[in-house]
Amino acid sequence: MESRGKPFDAEVDTGYIEKSRYSGCFLVREEMGEGEVYGEPVGKHFDEEVNANYAEKSSHSSCLGDGDSCFSQSPRPGLKHYCSVPIKINDSSFLCKDQEVLSRSDKYKWESTQCDLVLDMLSESEKKKIIDDLIKIQNNGTMEVNVARNAPIASELLKIDANDSLYLDFNNGVFCFNKPIPLLKIAMLVVGTRGDIQPFIAIAKRLQEFGHHVRLATHANFRNFVRSAGVDFYPLGGDPRIMAGYMARSKGFLLAGPAEISIQRKQLKDIINSLLPACTEPDLETGASFRAQALIANPPAYGHTHVAEALGVPLHIFFTMPWTPTSEFPHPMARVPQSAAYRLSYLVVDLIVWWGIRGYINDFRKRKLKLAPIAYFSTYHGSISHLPTGYLWSPHLVPKPSDWGPLVDVVGFCFLNLGTKYQPSKEFAQWLLQGSKPIYIGFGSMPIENTKKITCIILEALRETGQRGIVGRGWGDLQSISEVPQDIFFVDDCPHDWLFPRCSAVVHHGGAGTTAAGLRAGCPTTVVPFFGDQFFWGERILASGVGPAPIPIWELSAEALSNAIRFMLKPEVKLRAMELGRLIENEDGVVGAVNAFHRHLLTKLPLMAPAPDESDQPPNPIGWLLTLVEKWCCLPFTAL
């Protein structure tokens, strides 16, 4: 039996399952046992639902034996192991006699242990120095990651990433395409602004059409928005207006300045402490009971992995920006001078996030979830690399990187299509018909400090280019001047899927949802980023040839905006935008997301652990100590 490119010694043992409190379990099924599914069989089979565009086969597979279970040879380490089944499960709770479990060799385990211990035994000041040596804060709020400043530590971090890898081809493994999918109670944990929430509402509606019971837990600001779509709502902590405010003031940098620390801490604590009730508490209005059997979350819902671990339920991540390490482009929050360090940038951002939230997470684990704390540099610190992950953008805009394994899907943009019910005011409808297609300019949920200045810049640029314009007030509350020119119209809340097809071009902040709506409408686009992934989307727009280079909000001027408008009006730019729009219009990201969720479910789910009881006694000291040592070492714990 020969392995091509085998990254570790594969030892296949039968009759038991490795319990791992930091990751879950790795399964390969050869012949699925019949067994019961957790929930009701829905009568549909997954192969009836799979869209061929999303049933992607791994191009790197290399079989190790005669059975169906295969390993995959990947150009880079990482992202191939599966953790849909978290911890707190019994050995026999879901294993069938024909299932096999993969374990790492003793040599590989020892290397992983050594790597993690070297970093975790550093003092607090040494840990801070690592961050200071690796990154430099840029004026735009992003981080420049420089390997040369601390090559040894960069090497150790990459070892952690490599040691947390397991190469499996799950197309022939745990996924079964001809068995019924169980109907589940699914809790969605989503943190962000309206543009972050909207795609999840579309996915929730589709899951409900399939027969699942979905609860979308997000900020109280969006209660009516979620309920109006016919989806159950549960409030999460945190105020998106406050969060967007301090993110804009700090230019999106993850480590807030002294003036923002107290705001950031309160928002984080409120979010984290609301996650468990969102998965277990009855509906606050109807009193109907609810207990999540599966979780869907976006990465900013910090704590999602820990809740899944405590409840013993599968977790699937969906997000609108890249969060999975790749060697093809850097993390959207980082600027990396060396392409060889692109992958490292994800590990550094992950580490900095963990640095900021570690205290809250460990307190949450101990007090609320009754789980042991996690070590400082543990690879379980919150990375999503070991979880099934779906990215909500078009592969025609950002193709799936070659080093993202079968756990990762690029499913397409997810649209809610609110425009079908929208009725514009009579005045607005008449204005639209009175001339050529206007240019839309608006910044959505972004706070703007000097609204009068920005409004004047917009009006001056439209005047200089001779264009009609629609100005979206948004959360920044862009101001109408005393005498509004006839070729300018100010709007408040107008669905982008209704508005953008009526525009010749769009200028916005670069949120993923707004970017998607503009591209689907075939509109040339200019991104004026404030922070975070908005720079990433601005760069993708430029690379696709459908818009100019992004203009950061602090560099926005009438001259810069005028030049951007002239660029968008070029016939060749409009042609490219229309071609990309047709490709996106023919995709169905919502179906792709639901298919990905179903595809990554085990055909037989584990028995769920009871919800943590805050009145429970703390764990016994010896068991707690063994668990803590296990966390430090990042090794699966095997029951004897």
Secondary structure, DSSP 8 states (H G I E B T S, - for coil): ---SS--S--EEEES--EE-TTT---EEESS------SSEEEEEEHHHH--TTT----TTEEE-SSSS-EEE--SSS-S----SS-SS--TTSS--TTEEEEE--HHHHHHHHHHHHHHHTS-HHHHHHHHHHHEEE-TTS-EEE-GGGGHHHHHHHHHHHHHT----BGGGTT--TTSEEEE-EEEEE--S-HHHHHHHHHHHHHHHHHT-EEEEEEEGGGHHHHHHTT-EEEEESS-HHHHHHHHHHTTT-SS--HHHHHHHHHHHHHHHHHHHHHHHS--TTT------SEEEE-TTSTTHHHHHHHHT--EEEEESS--S--SSS--TTEE-SSGGGHHHHHHHHHHHHHHHHHHHHHHHIIIII------TT-TTSS--TTS-EEE-S-TTTS---TT--TTEEE-------GGGG----HHHHHHHHTSS--EEEE-TT---S-HHHHHHHHHHHHHHHT--EEEE-TTTT----SS--TTEEEESS--HHHHGGG-SEEEE---HHHHHHHHHTT--EEE---STTHHHHHHHHHHHTSS-----GGG--HHHHHHHHHHHTSHHHHHHHHHHHHHHHT--HHHHHHHHHHHTS-SS---------TTS----HHHHHHHHHHHHHT--EE--
